[in-house]
Each structure stands twice: as structure tokens, then as C-alpha cells.
Amino acid sequence: MREKVEEVINTIRPSLQADGGNIELVGINDGVVEVRLLGACAGCPMSQMTLSNFVEKILRERVPGVKGVKSA
């Protein structure tokens, strides 16, 4: 599962980098993916929405077994 999550994160990364941010996979525990938002995303007030409406949505669609995403 980790490999597939990394692949999907690599497809998400350019969108975040375009806004001055980045994303890093911290770990996966019982289907919950833990990520760290970096750069402009780290302090952005919209970061929670980015996680739930963008990152989590894509990961759940593309990686079987992903139950959710949380910030590290």
C-alpha cells in the first residue's frame, strides 16, 4: 500500500508546488495516511480543506484500503 500511496502523492505534489507548497508521506496506520504539508501549505488556513477535499479524496479513489488522511 505504501508504494501506491507514494505514487499518488507524487501525482498530487505538482499541484501543491505550483502554489509554493509540498507534501510528504509520514506513515500509514490501519488505512489512515499521515502526511505533512510543507512550504506555503504548512501555514495556510486552507490546509485542512486541501487535506480533506483534495489529498484524501484522491487517495481514497486511487488506493484501495485508504480510510482517511491526517496531518502530521
Summary of the structure (lengths in Angstrom):
residues: 72
radius of gyration: 11.0
end to end distance: 18.7
largest distance: 31.0
contacts: 212
relative contact order: 0.23
helix: 44%
strand: 29%
